[in-house]
Amino acid sequence: MNIRVFFYKYKFTIILLSIMTLITIPVLSSGQTSIEGVLLLKGTMVFTLIIVGMAAGLLGGWIGTGGCSVMLPVLHFWLGFPAPIAVGTTLFAVIFTALSGGYGHFKQKNLDKRVALWMGGAGIFGVILGSWLFTFLSSKSALLGCIIGVVFLWPSFRMIWEGIVGYKKAKTPADKATPNQVQTINGDPAKLSIFGAVVGTLTGIVGLGGGYALVPGLIYLFKAPVYITMGTSLAIMLPMAIVGGSIKLAQGYVFLGAALLMAMGTIVGAQVGAATIKRFKPYTLKLIFGIYFLYVAIKFIGNYVGISIW
């Protein structure tokens, strides 16, 4: 692949990365490389945050989330970010994950625009409400973590179950991706809007982009095809992440340098995830999604009750 073909194919990602670099360098050069309770942004920390972002973007591209389920627990449990800062920093980084991953899925036609508009629009109002509620929980880190863990439980159990069932039925047509696969999601605008508003409220409270609820919700409540769900989920998350991340930034809960570094990693990871998603069987994606979410849920809840889980 020559340079011209490479640039044409990945021009959106290259342009987005260039913009992110132009924003990140001045932020890191300004000397604002620390925030209360968090390690300084030096060599190892910078590299770690970029790698975390790439892993989050890759997983997000595969399962239709913004990668929050990777970034948030890593920031809180392994990098020592206080829960409120981890929540705000993660949600801000998701803006760029959703933008990159959503565009990647748009090119792959893994997207239902109608559903994205209804849910995304309603989700904005939910995020505003959730961000207001977050202010009452920000001083209670353990309780906030427990709420995050509880939120993870339902989708984790459901996705694990569906993954196991899908594995047993791996030979059935429903588990095979074909060129004639349905490309739309059914759903009444009112129901789509209500669901979007609920997810938006949770996004504002726990700082997760919403993929943890959007993916299983679209699949189980609206009977959406798995691959279309992934791109549609990221498209819905974009306006919610922009509004929620901006509010968290204004409230002082975003470590901007860390968020930008992770975002740069997610941009690359999300493109790879979106481009390779159809190499996976739907039940495989569900099982991966469910097992990881269950782990995160147990870790957050365990931390609240005083049980340390690696």
C-alpha positions as CSV (number, residue, x, y, z in Angstrom):
1,M,0.0,0.0,0.0
2,N,1.6,3.3,-1.1
3,I,1.5,6.5,0.9
4,R,-1.3,8.1,-1.2
5,V,-3.6,5.0,-0.8
6,F,-2.8,4.8,2.9
7,F,-3.6,8.4,3.5
8,Y,-6.9,8.2,1.5
9,K,-8.0,5.1,3.4
10,Y,-7.1,6.5,6.8
11,K,-7.3,10.2,6.2
12,F,-10.0,10.8,8.9
13,T,-7.9,9.0,11.5
14,I,-4.7,10.8,10.5
15,I,-6.4,14.2,10.5
16,L,-8.0,13.5,13.9
17,L,-4.7,12.3,15.4
18,S,-3.0,15.4,14.0
19,I,-5.6,17.7,15.7
20,M,-5.3,15.7,18.9
21,T,-1.5,16.1,18.9
22,L,-1.7,19.9,18.3
23,I,-4.1,20.0,21.4
24,T,-2.1,17.6,23.6
25,I,1.4,19.1,23.2
26,P,0.4,22.6,24.5
27,V,-1.5,21.0,27.4
28,L,1.5,18.9,28.5
29,S,3.9,21.8,27.9
30,S,1.9,24.1,30.1
31,G,3.1,22.4,33.2
32,Q,-0.3,21.1,34.1
33,T,0.8,17.5,34.3
34,S,-0.6,16.6,37.7
35,I,-3.9,16.7,39.6
36,E,-4.5,16.1,43.3
37,G,-4.2,12.4,44.1
38,V,-2.8,11.4,40.8
39,L,0.8,10.6,39.6
40,L,2.7,13.1,37.4
41,L,2.4,12.7,33.7
42,K,6.0,11.5,33.0
43,G,7.5,9.0,30.6
44,T,6.1,5.7,31.9
45,M,2.8,7.2,32.8
46,V,2.4,8.8,29.3
47,F,3.2,5.6,27.6
48,T,0.8,3.6,29.9
49,L,-2.1,6.0,29.2
50,I,-1.6,5.7,25.4
51,I,-1.5,1.9,25.6
52,V,-4.6,1.9,27.9
53,G,-6.4,4.1,25.3
54,M,-5.4,1.8,22.4
55,A,-6.7,-1.3,24.3
56,A,-9.9,0.6,25.1
57,G,-10.4,1.7,21.5
58,L,-9.8,-1.8,20.2
59,L,-12.3,-3.4,22.6
60,G,-14.7,-0.6,22.0
61,G,-14.5,-1.1,18.3
62,W,-15.3,-4.7,18.7
63,I,-18.2,-4.5,21.1
64,G,-19.6,-1.1,20.3
65,T,-18.6,0.8,23.4
66,G,-16.4,3.8,24.0
67,G,-13.9,1.6,25.9
68,C,-14.9,3.0,29.3
69,S,-15.0,-0.5,30.7
70,V,-11.2,-0.6,30.2
71,M,-10.2,3.0,31.0
72,L,-12.2,3.6,34.1
73,P,-11.1,0.6,36.2
74,V,-7.5,0.9,35.0
75,L,-7.4,4.6,36.0
76,H,-9.0,4.0,39.4
77,F,-7.6,0.6,40.5
78,W,-4.2,0.5,38.9
79,L,-3.2,4.1,38.3
80,G,-4.6,5.5,41.5
81,F,-7.1,8.1,40.2
82,P,-9.8,9.0,42.7
83,A,-13.1,7.7,41.5
84,P,-14.6,11.1,40.6
85,I,-11.5,12.1,38.6
86,A,-11.4,8.6,36.9
87,V,-15.1,9.1,35.9
88,G,-14.6,12.6,34.5
89,T,-11.4,11.8,32.7
90,T,-12.8,8.6,31.1
91,L,-16.0,10.3,29.9
92,F,-14.0,13.1,28.3
93,A,-11.7,10.7,26.5
94,V,-14.7,8.8,25.2
95,I,-15.6,11.8,23.1
96,F,-12.8,11.0,20.7
97,T,-13.2,7.2,20.9
98,A,-16.8,7.5,19.9
99,L,-15.9,9.9,17.1
100,S,-13.2,7.7,15.7
101,G,-15.0,4.4,16.2
102,G,-18.3,5.7,15.0
103,Y,-16.7,7.0,11.8
104,G,-15.0,3.6,11.3
105,H,-18.4,1.8,11.6
106,F,-20.0,4.4,9.4
107,K,-17.6,3.4,6.6
108,Q,-18.4,-0.2,7.3
109,K,-22.1,0.6,7.2
110,N,-22.6,-0.8,10.7
111,L,-24.9,2.0,11.6
112,D,-28.6,2.9,11.8
113,K,-28.8,6.7,11.6
114,R,-32.5,7.0,12.6
115,V,-31.9,5.2,15.9
116,A,-28.7,7.1,16.5
117,L,-30.5,10.4,16.1
118,W,-33.5,9.6,18.4
119,M,-31.4,8.0,21.2
120,G,-28.5,10.4,21.0
121,G,-30.8,13.4,21.1
122,A,-32.7,12.2,24.1
123,G,-29.5,11.0,25.8
124,I,-28.3,14.6,25.9
125,F,-31.0,15.6,28.3
126,G,-30.3,12.5,30.4
127,V,-26.6,13.4,30.6
128,I,-27.4,16.8,31.9
129,L,-29.6,15.4,34.6
130,G,-27.1,12.7,35.5
131,S,-24.3,15.2,35.7
132,W,-26.3,17.2,38.2
133,L,-26.9,14.1,40.3
134,F,-23.1,13.3,40.1
135,T,-22.3,16.4,42.1
136,F,-24.0,14.8,45.1
137,L,-21.9,11.6,44.7
138,S,-18.5,13.0,43.8
139,S,-17.5,13.2,47.5
140,K,-18.4,9.6,48.1
141,S,-15.9,7.7,45.9
142,A,-16.7,4.2,47.3
143,L,-20.4,4.6,46.9
144,L,-19.9,5.9,43.4
145,G,-17.8,2.9,42.6
146,C,-20.4,0.5,44.0
147,I,-23.1,2.1,41.8
148,I,-20.8,1.7,38.8
149,G,-20.4,-2.0,39.7
150,V,-24.1,-2.6,40.1
151,V,-24.7,-0.9,36.7
152,F,-22.3,-3.4,35.1
153,L,-24.1,-6.5,36.5
154,W,-27.2,-6.9,34.3
155,P,-25.4,-6.6,30.9
156,S,-22.6,-8.8,32.0
157,F,-24.9,-11.7,33.0
158,R,-27.1,-11.3,30.0
159,M,-24.2,-11.2,27.5
160,I,-22.4,-14.2,29.1
161,W,-25.6,-16.2,28.8
162,E,-26.2,-15.2,25.2
163,G,-22.5,-15.9,24.4
164,I,-22.8,-19.4,25.8
165,V,-26.1,-20.1,24.0
166,G,-24.6,-18.7,20.8
167,Y,-21.6,-20.9,21.1
168,K,-23.8,-24.0,21.3
169,K,-25.7,-22.9,18.2
170,A,-22.6,-21.8,16.3
171,K,-23.8,-23.6,13.1
172,T,-27.1,-21.8,12.9
173,P,-27.6,-19.0,10.2
174,A,-28.4,-16.5,12.9
175,D,-24.8,-16.6,14.1
176,K,-23.3,-16.1,10.6
177,A,-22.5,-12.7,9.1
178,T,-23.7,-12.5,5.5
179,P,-23.9,-9.7,2.9
180,N,-27.7,-9.8,3.2
181,Q,-27.7,-9.2,7.0
182,V,-30.4,-6.8,8.1
183,Q,-29.0,-3.3,8.3
184,T,-31.7,-1.5,10.3
185,I,-33.1,-1.5,13.9
186,N,-36.8,-1.5,14.6
187,G,-38.2,0.7,17.4
188,D,-40.8,3.3,18.0
189,P,-39.3,6.8,18.4
190,A,-40.8,7.3,21.8
191,K,-39.3,4.0,23.2
192,L,-36.0,4.8,21.6
193,S,-36.0,8.3,23.2
194,I,-36.9,7.0,26.6
195,F,-34.2,4.4,26.5
196,G,-31.7,7.0,25.3
197,A,-32.6,9.4,28.1
198,V,-32.2,6.6,30.8
199,V,-28.8,5.7,29.4
200,G,-27.8,9.3,29.2
201,T,-28.7,9.8,32.9
202,L,-26.6,6.8,33.9
203,T,-23.8,8.2,31.7
204,G,-23.8,11.5,33.6
205,I,-23.7,9.7,37.0
206,V,-21.1,7.0,36.5
207,G,-19.1,8.5,33.6
208,L,-19.4,5.5,31.3
209,G,-20.1,6.3,27.7
210,G,-23.3,4.2,27.7
211,G,-22.1,1.3,25.6
212,Y,-22.6,-1.1,28.6
213,A,-26.3,-0.4,28.4
214,L,-26.8,0.5,24.7
215,V,-25.3,-2.7,23.3
216,P,-27.4,-5.2,25.3
217,G,-30.4,-2.8,25.2
218,L,-30.4,-2.5,21.4
219,I,-29.9,-6.2,21.0
220,Y,-32.5,-7.5,23.5
221,L,-35.1,-4.7,23.7
222,F,-35.1,-3.7,20.0
223,K,-33.9,-7.0,18.4
224,A,-31.0,-5.2,16.7
225,P,-28.4,-7.2,14.6
226,V,-25.2,-7.4,16.5
227,Y,-22.9,-5.7,13.9
228,I,-25.3,-2.8,13.4
229,T,-25.6,-2.4,17.1
230,M,-21.8,-1.8,17.5
231,G,-21.7,1.2,15.1
232,T,-25.1,2.6,16.2
233,S,-24.0,2.4,19.9
234,L,-20.9,4.5,19.2
235,A,-22.9,7.1,17.2
236,I,-25.4,7.4,20.1
237,M,-22.6,7.8,22.6
238,L,-20.9,10.7,20.8
239,P,-23.3,13.5,21.7
240,M,-23.7,12.2,25.2
241,A,-19.9,12.0,25.7
242,I,-19.5,15.5,24.3
243,V,-22.1,17.0,26.7
244,G,-21.1,14.9,29.7
245,G,-17.4,15.2,29.2
246,S,-17.7,19.0,28.8
247,I,-19.7,19.3,32.0
248,K,-17.2,17.1,33.9
249,L,-14.4,19.3,32.5
250,A,-16.1,22.5,33.7
251,Q,-16.8,20.9,37.1
252,G,-13.0,20.1,37.5
253,Y,-13.3,16.3,37.4
254,V,-11.2,15.8,34.2
255,F,-7.4,15.3,34.2
256,L,-7.1,16.9,30.8
257,G,-3.6,15.7,29.9
258,A,-4.4,12.1,30.8
259,A,-7.7,12.2,28.9
260,L,-6.0,13.5,25.8
261,L,-3.3,10.9,25.9
262,M,-5.8,8.1,26.2
263,A,-7.9,9.6,23.5
264,M,-5.0,9.5,21.1
265,G,-4.6,5.8,21.8
266,T,-8.4,5.1,21.4
267,I,-8.5,6.8,18.0
268,V,-6.1,4.2,16.6
269,G,-7.5,1.3,18.5
270,A,-11.1,2.1,17.6
271,Q,-10.3,2.1,13.9
272,V,-8.6,-1.3,14.1
273,G,-11.6,-2.6,16.1
274,A,-14.1,-1.4,13.6
275,A,-12.2,-2.8,10.6
276,T,-11.8,-6.2,12.2
277,I,-15.2,-6.7,13.9
278,K,-16.6,-9.0,11.2
279,R,-13.8,-11.5,11.7
280,F,-15.6,-12.4,15.0
281,K,-18.7,-14.4,15.5
282,P,-21.5,-12.5,17.4
283,Y,-21.6,-14.9,20.3
284,T,-17.8,-14.5,20.7
285,L,-18.2,-10.7,21.0
286,K,-21.0,-11.2,23.5
287,L,-19.0,-13.6,25.7
288,I,-15.9,-11.3,25.8
289,F,-18.2,-8.3,26.6
290,G,-19.9,-10.2,29.4
291,I,-16.9,-11.7,31.1
292,Y,-15.0,-8.5,31.3
293,F,-18.0,-6.5,32.5
294,L,-18.6,-9.1,35.2
295,Y,-15.0,-8.8,36.4
296,V,-15.3,-5.0,36.5
297,A,-18.6,-5.2,38.4
298,I,-17.2,-7.6,41.0
299,K,-14.1,-5.5,41.5
300,F,-16.0,-2.2,42.1
301,I,-18.5,-3.8,44.4
302,G,-15.8,-5.7,46.2
303,N,-13.9,-2.5,46.8
304,Y,-17.0,-0.9,48.4
305,V,-17.4,-3.8,50.9
306,G,-13.7,-4.0,51.7
307,I,-12.7,-7.0,49.6
308,S,-9.7,-6.4,47.3
309,I,-9.9,-8.2,44.0
310,W,-6.9,-8.0,41.6
